[in-house]
Structures are given as structure tokens and as C-alpha cells.
Amino acid sequence: MYTKLQLQSACASRVDFQHGLDYYNNNRIDNFTCRKIEDTDAANVVEISATVRGTFDDYSARAVIDEGEAGSGTGRIILDTCSCPGSTEKNRICKHCIALILDYIEMRD
């Protein structure tokens, strides 16, 4: 299963993670959806999406997560996308996707 610690490690900086955590803690996630993706080789892949209320605008955030084996900590983010300007930076998960993934982890657990 993908964990909060894995997400924190995947973030480019502690600041990015903290901003996403702040968005999550301030309930800025709306229209959350989650669906299992059946047509993959992996056994436990989910697609999550939501609207995340940013400081100046609302953004569409989406992530695809391979949960890996239950209890193994082998999960990984396959894809994360967002309509915010910061999401175009390579190798960086934006704060909106971080908030989305934190919401998913909390809901799942």
C-alpha cells in the first residue's frame, strides 16, 4: 500500500509536502472520486481525482497509484497531473496532488 511516508519522500521538498498537508488539513478537496483500474498488469491500481481549492483558483488534480502488495510498502505513484501552473515542473508533485493523495490515504485507511 502507498503510504504517507512514501509520499513525503517522493516530494521535491519538505515545503511542498507541508503546503499539500496544509491544503488537506484545511479541507480544500472537493468532488473526490476514486476508481479501481481493472485493465492493468498490476493487481491494485486506483485512479483518484478531485478539485482542489488553491489560493487564487480551483485546480483539477489527478493521480494513478499502484498500491502494490498489502502491508508491503511497495506502492508507487504512476502518474500525477494538475491544472495548476506548478505541475509542469519535472519531477515535482504539486501541493494540490499532495493534498489529493493525502485525502485518498486517509479515506482508504
C-alpha positions in Angstrom: 0.0 0.0 0.0 1.2 3.5 -0.8 1.9 5.4 2.5 2.1 8.9 3.7 5.8 8.4 4.4 6.4 7.3 0.8 4.5 10.4 -0.4 6.7 12.6 1.9 9.8 11.0 0.4 8.6 11.5 -3.1 8.1 15.3 -2.7 10.8 17.6 -4.0 11.0 19.4 -0.7 9.6 19.5 2.8 7.9 22.8 1.9 6.0 21.2 -1.0 4.8 18.4 1.4 3.8 20.9 4.1 1.8 23.0 1.6 0.0 20.0 0.4 -0.6 18.9 4.1 -2.0 22.4 4.9 -4.4 22.1 1.9 -5.5 18.7 3.1 -5.9 19.8 6.7 -7.9 22.8 5.6 -10.4 20.6 3.7 -9.7 22.2 0.3 -10.6 19.0 -1.6 -13.9 18.8 -3.4 -15.6 16.3 -5.8 -13.2 13.5 -4.8 -13.5 10.4 -6.9 -11.7 7.0 -6.7 -12.0 4.1 -9.1 -10.1 0.8 -9.4 -8.4 0.4 -12.8 -9.1 -3.2 -13.9 -7.1 -3.3 -17.2 -3.5 -3.2 -15.9 -1.0 -5.9 -15.2 -0.8 -4.7 -11.6 -3.4 -6.1 -9.2 -4.3 -3.0 -7.2 -4.2 0.2 -9.2 -6.5 3.2 -8.4 -7.2 6.5 -10.1 -8.1 9.4 -7.9 -9.2 12.9 -8.8 -10.7 16.0 -7.2 -11.0 19.7 -7.4 -8.5 21.3 -5.0 -9.2 24.9 -4.0 -6.0 26.8 -4.4 -5.1 30.3 -3.1 -6.4 32.1 -6.2 -8.2 29.4 -8.3 -9.5 25.9 -8.3 -7.4 23.1 -9.8 -8.2 19.7 -11.2 -5.8 17.2 -9.6 -5.5 13.5 -10.7 -3.2 10.7 -9.6 -2.9 7.0 -10.5 -1.5 4.9 -7.7 -0.2 1.3 -7.8 -0.9 0.1 -4.2 1.4 -2.9 -4.5 1.1 -5.7 -2.1 -1.0 -5.1 1.0 1.2 -4.2 4.0 4.4 -4.3 2.0 5.1 -0.5 1.5 5.7 -1.3 -2.2 3.1 1.2 -3.6 4.1 3.9 -6.0 2.6 6.9 -7.9 2.3 6.0 -11.6 1.0 9.4 -12.7 0.1 12.8 -11.1 -1.3 15.7 -13.0 -2.8 19.0 -12.1 -4.2 22.0 -14.0 -2.0 24.4 -11.8 1.0 26.2 -13.2 3.4 24.4 -10.9 2.5 21.0 -12.1 4.6 21.4 -15.3 7.9 21.3 -13.3 9.6 17.9 -13.9 10.0 15.5 -11.0 7.8 17.6 -8.7 4.5 16.7 -7.2 2.4 19.9 -6.8 0.7 20.7 -3.5 -2.7 20.1 -5.0 -1.8 16.5 -5.9 -0.2 16.0 -2.5 -3.4 17.1 -0.8 -5.4 14.8 -3.1 -3.2 11.8 -2.3 -3.3 12.5 1.4 -7.1 12.6 1.3 -7.1 9.2 -0.5 -4.7 7.7 2.0 -6.9 8.9 4.9 -10.0 7.6 3.2 -8.5 4.3 2.4 -7.1 3.6 5.9 
